Amino acid sequence: MCIGTPARVVAVDALGVVATIDFDGVQDHVKLILLDEPVAPGEWVLAHLGFARRKIEPADVEATIAAWRTLARGHSPGS
Protein backbone atom coordinates (compact mmCIF):
# COMPACT_ATOMS: atom_id res chain seq x y z
CA MET A 1 0.00 0.00 0.00
CA CYS A 2 1.26 3.49 -0.83
CA ILE A 3 0.66 6.39 1.50
CA GLY A 4 1.02 9.92 0.21
CA THR A 5 1.63 12.81 2.56
CA PRO A 6 -0.18 16.12 2.27
CA ALA A 7 2.37 18.92 2.28
CA ARG A 8 2.22 22.69 1.90
CA VAL A 9 4.43 24.15 -0.81
CA VAL A 10 6.93 26.57 0.74
CA ALA A 11 8.93 27.47 -2.37
CA VAL A 12 9.32 26.49 -6.01
CA ASP A 13 12.61 26.66 -7.90
CA ALA A 14 13.03 29.08 -10.81
CA LEU A 15 12.34 26.35 -13.40
CA GLY A 16 9.21 25.11 -11.63
CA VAL A 17 10.64 21.60 -11.39
CA VAL A 18 11.36 21.20 -7.67
CA ALA A 19 9.39 22.43 -4.67
CA THR A 20 10.31 22.75 -1.03
CA ILE A 21 7.40 21.33 0.98
CA ASP A 22 6.44 21.32 4.65
CA PHE A 23 4.46 18.72 6.55
CA ASP A 24 3.90 19.54 10.20
CA GLY A 25 7.24 21.34 10.51
CA VAL A 26 9.30 18.85 8.50
CA GLN A 27 10.63 20.23 5.23
CA ASP A 28 11.68 18.23 2.19
CA HIS A 29 11.98 18.59 -1.58
CA VAL A 30 9.79 16.99 -4.25
CA LYS A 31 9.89 16.93 -8.01
CA LEU A 32 6.89 18.50 -9.75
CA ILE A 33 7.21 16.76 -13.13
CA LEU A 34 4.13 14.56 -12.59
CA LEU A 35 1.76 17.51 -12.14
CA ASP A 36 -0.44 18.82 -14.95
CA GLU A 37 -0.32 22.41 -13.69
CA PRO A 38 2.16 24.62 -11.84
CA VAL A 39 2.04 25.05 -8.08
CA ALA A 40 2.79 28.10 -5.99
CA PRO A 41 3.86 28.65 -2.38
CA GLY A 42 0.90 28.19 -0.04
CA GLU A 43 -0.75 25.50 -2.16
CA TRP A 44 -0.95 21.87 -1.06
CA VAL A 45 0.27 18.73 -2.81
CA LEU A 46 0.14 15.02 -2.12
CA ALA A 47 3.79 13.94 -1.87
CA HIS A 48 5.07 10.38 -2.21
CA LEU A 49 8.57 9.00 -2.85
CA GLY A 50 10.07 12.36 -3.77
CA PHE A 51 7.34 13.44 -6.18
CA ALA A 52 4.29 15.65 -5.89
CA ARG A 53 1.53 13.36 -7.18
CA ARG A 54 -1.30 15.90 -7.35
CA LYS A 55 -2.52 19.21 -5.98
CA ILE A 56 -5.03 18.93 -3.14
CA GLU A 57 -7.56 21.35 -1.71
CA PRO A 58 -7.00 22.80 1.78
CA ALA A 59 -10.34 21.38 2.98
CA ASP A 60 -9.14 17.87 2.12
CA VAL A 61 -5.86 18.48 3.91
CA GLU A 62 -7.43 19.24 7.30
CA ALA A 63 -9.11 15.83 7.57
CA THR A 64 -6.01 13.99 6.38
CA ILE A 65 -3.70 15.74 8.84
CA ALA A 66 -6.14 15.04 11.68
CA ALA A 67 -6.05 11.34 10.78
CA TRP A 68 -2.22 11.36 10.64
CA ARG A 69 -2.02 12.94 14.09
CA THR A 70 -4.49 10.42 15.50
CA LEU A 71 -2.44 7.55 14.11
CA ALA A 72 0.79 9.09 15.42
CA ARG A 73 -0.70 9.04 18.92
CA GLY A 74 -1.29 5.31 18.51
CA HIS A 75 -5.07 5.38 18.25
CA SER A 76 -7.23 4.13 15.46
CA PRO A 77 -9.35 6.89 13.84
CA GLY A 78 -12.58 5.25 15.06
CA SER A 79 -11.63 4.99 18.73
CYANA upper distance limits for C-alpha pairs under 8 A (distance plus 0.5 A):
  2 CYS  CA     48 HIS  CA      8.50
  3 ILE  CA     48 HIS  CA      7.51
  4 GLY  CA     46 LEU  CA      6.17
  4 GLY  CA     47 ALA  CA      5.81
  4 GLY  CA     48 HIS  CA      5.25
  5 THR  CA     23 PHE  CA      8.17
  5 THR  CA     46 LEU  CA      5.88
  5 THR  CA     47 ALA  CA      5.55
  5 THR  CA     48 HIS  CA      6.86
  6 PRO  CA     23 PHE  CA      7.33
  6 PRO  CA     44 TRP  CA      7.18
  6 PRO  CA     45 VAL  CA      6.23
  6 PRO  CA     46 LEU  CA      5.03
  6 PRO  CA     47 ALA  CA      6.64
  6 PRO  CA     56 ILE  CA      8.28
  6 PRO  CA     61 VAL  CA      6.86
  6 PRO  CA     64 THR  CA      7.95
  6 PRO  CA     65 ILE  CA      7.97
  7 ALA  CA     21 ILE  CA      6.24
  7 ALA  CA     22 ASP  CA      5.79
  7 ALA  CA     23 PHE  CA      5.26
  7 ALA  CA     44 TRP  CA      6.05
  7 ALA  CA     45 VAL  CA      6.01
  7 ALA  CA     46 LEU  CA      6.78
  7 ALA  CA     47 ALA  CA      7.13
  8 ARG  CA     21 ILE  CA      5.93
  8 ARG  CA     22 ASP  CA      5.71
  8 ARG  CA     23 PHE  CA      7.01
  8 ARG  CA     41 PRO  CA      8.02
  8 ARG  CA     42 GLY  CA      6.48
  8 ARG  CA     43 GLU  CA      6.26
  8 ARG  CA     44 TRP  CA      4.91
  8 ARG  CA     45 VAL  CA      6.96
  9 VAL  CA     19 ALA  CA      7.01
  9 VAL  CA     20 THR  CA      6.54
  9 VAL  CA     21 ILE  CA      4.97
  9 VAL  CA     22 ASP  CA      6.97
  9 VAL  CA     39 VAL  CA      8.20
  9 VAL  CA     40 ALA  CA      7.21
  9 VAL  CA     41 PRO  CA      5.30
  9 VAL  CA     42 GLY  CA      5.92
  9 VAL  CA     43 GLU  CA      6.02
  9 VAL  CA     44 TRP  CA      6.35
  9 VAL  CA     45 VAL  CA      7.62
 10 VAL  CA     19 ALA  CA      7.74
 10 VAL  CA     20 THR  CA      5.89
 10 VAL  CA     21 ILE  CA      5.76
 10 VAL  CA     22 ASP  CA      7.06
 10 VAL  CA     41 PRO  CA      5.35
 10 VAL  CA     42 GLY  CA      6.79
 11 ALA  CA     19 ALA  CA      6.06
 11 ALA  CA     20 THR  CA      5.59
 11 ALA  CA     21 ILE  CA      7.65
 11 ALA  CA     40 ALA  CA      7.65
 11 ALA  CA     41 PRO  CA      5.71
 12 VAL  CA     16 GLY  CA      6.29
 12 VAL  CA     17 VAL  CA      7.89
 12 VAL  CA     18 VAL  CA      6.41
 12 VAL  CA     19 ALA  CA      4.78
 12 VAL  CA     20 THR  CA      6.81
 12 VAL  CA     39 VAL  CA      8.20
 12 VAL  CA     40 ALA  CA      7.22
 12 VAL  CA     41 PRO  CA      7.40
 13 ASP  CA     17 VAL  CA      6.95
 13 ASP  CA     18 VAL  CA      6.10
 13 ASP  CA     19 ALA  CA      6.72
 16 GLY  CA     32 LEU  CA      7.75
 16 GLY  CA     38 PRO  CA      7.57
 16 GLY  CA     39 VAL  CA      8.50
 17 VAL  CA     31 LYS  CA      6.32
 17 VAL  CA     32 LEU  CA      5.63
 17 VAL  CA     33 ILE  CA      6.69
 18 VAL  CA     29 HIS  CA      7.15
 18 VAL  CA     30 VAL  CA      6.14
 18 VAL  CA     31 LYS  CA      5.03
 18 VAL  CA     32 LEU  CA      6.12
 19 ALA  CA     29 HIS  CA      6.06
 19 ALA  CA     30 VAL  CA      5.97
 19 ALA  CA     31 LYS  CA      6.96
 19 ALA  CA     32 LEU  CA      7.39
 20 THR  CA     27 GLN  CA      7.26
 20 THR  CA     28 ASP  CA      6.22
 20 THR  CA     29 HIS  CA      5.02
 20 THR  CA     30 VAL  CA      7.12
 21 ILE  CA     27 GLN  CA      5.95
 21 ILE  CA     28 ASP  CA      5.92
 21 ILE  CA     29 HIS  CA      6.42
 21 ILE  CA     30 VAL  CA      7.69
 22 ASP  CA     26 VAL  CA      5.90
 22 ASP  CA     27 GLN  CA      4.87
 22 ASP  CA     28 ASP  CA      7.06
 23 PHE  CA     27 GLN  CA      6.99
 29 HIS  CA     50 GLY  CA      7.37
 30 VAL  CA     47 ALA  CA      7.64
 30 VAL  CA     50 GLY  CA      5.16
 30 VAL  CA     51 PHE  CA      5.23
 30 VAL  CA     52 ALA  CA      6.39
 31 LYS  CA     50 GLY  CA      6.73
 31 LYS  CA     51 PHE  CA      5.19
 31 LYS  CA     52 ALA  CA      6.62
 32 LEU  CA     51 PHE  CA      6.71
 32 LEU  CA     52 ALA  CA      5.96
 32 LEU  CA     53 ARG  CA      8.36
 33 ILE  CA     51 PHE  CA      8.20
 33 ILE  CA     52 ALA  CA      8.38
 34 LEU  CA     51 PHE  CA      7.76
 34 LEU  CA     52 ALA  CA      7.29
 34 LEU  CA     53 ARG  CA      6.62
 34 LEU  CA     54 ARG  CA      8.16
 35 LEU  CA     52 ALA  CA      7.49
 35 LEU  CA     53 ARG  CA      6.97
 35 LEU  CA     54 ARG  CA      6.40
 35 LEU  CA     55 LYS  CA      8.19
 39 VAL  CA     43 GLU  CA      7.06
 39 VAL  CA     55 LYS  CA      8.20
 43 GLU  CA     55 LYS  CA      8.07
 43 GLU  CA     56 ILE  CA      8.40
 43 GLU  CA     57 GLU  CA      8.49
 43 GLU  CA     58 PRO  CA      8.37
 44 TRP  CA     55 LYS  CA      6.31
 44 TRP  CA     56 ILE  CA      5.94
 44 TRP  CA     57 GLU  CA      7.16
 44 TRP  CA     58 PRO  CA      7.25
 44 TRP  CA     61 VAL  CA      8.26
 45 VAL  CA     52 ALA  CA      6.43
 45 VAL  CA     53 ARG  CA      7.53
 45 VAL  CA     54 ARG  CA      6.07
 45 VAL  CA     55 LYS  CA      4.75
 45 VAL  CA     56 ILE  CA      5.81
 46 LEU  CA     52 ALA  CA      6.15
 46 LEU  CA     53 ARG  CA      6.00
 46 LEU  CA     54 ARG  CA      6.00
 46 LEU  CA     55 LYS  CA      6.78
 46 LEU  CA     56 ILE  CA      7.06
 47 ALA  CA     51 PHE  CA      6.11
 47 ALA  CA     52 ALA  CA      4.90
 47 ALA  CA     53 ARG  CA      6.30
 47 ALA  CA     54 ARG  CA      8.23
 48 HIS  CA     52 ALA  CA      6.97
 48 HIS  CA     53 ARG  CA      7.29
 56 ILE  CA     60 ASP  CA      7.27
 56 ILE  CA     61 VAL  CA      7.61
 57 GLU  CA     61 VAL  CA      7.04
 58 PRO  CA     62 GLU  CA      7.08
 59 ALA  CA     63 ALA  CA      7.81
 60 ASP  CA     64 THR  CA      7.06
 61 VAL  CA     65 ILE  CA      6.54
 62 GLU  CA     66 ALA  CA      6.70
 63 ALA  CA     67 ALA  CA      6.81
 64 THR  CA     68 TRP  CA      6.79
 65 ILE  CA     69 ARG  CA      6.68
 66 ALA  CA     70 THR  CA      6.72
 67 ALA  CA     71 LEU  CA      6.71
 67 ALA  CA     77 PRO  CA      6.84
 68 TRP  CA     72 ALA  CA      6.58
 69 ARG  CA     73 ARG  CA      6.85
 70 THR  CA     74 GLY  CA      7.23
 70 THR  CA     75 HIS  CA      6.27
 70 THR  CA     76 SER  CA      7.36
 70 THR  CA     77 PRO  CA      6.74
 71 LEU  CA     75 HIS  CA      5.87
 71 LEU  CA     76 SER  CA      6.54
 71 LEU  CA     77 PRO  CA      7.45
 75 HIS  CA     79 SER  CA      7.09
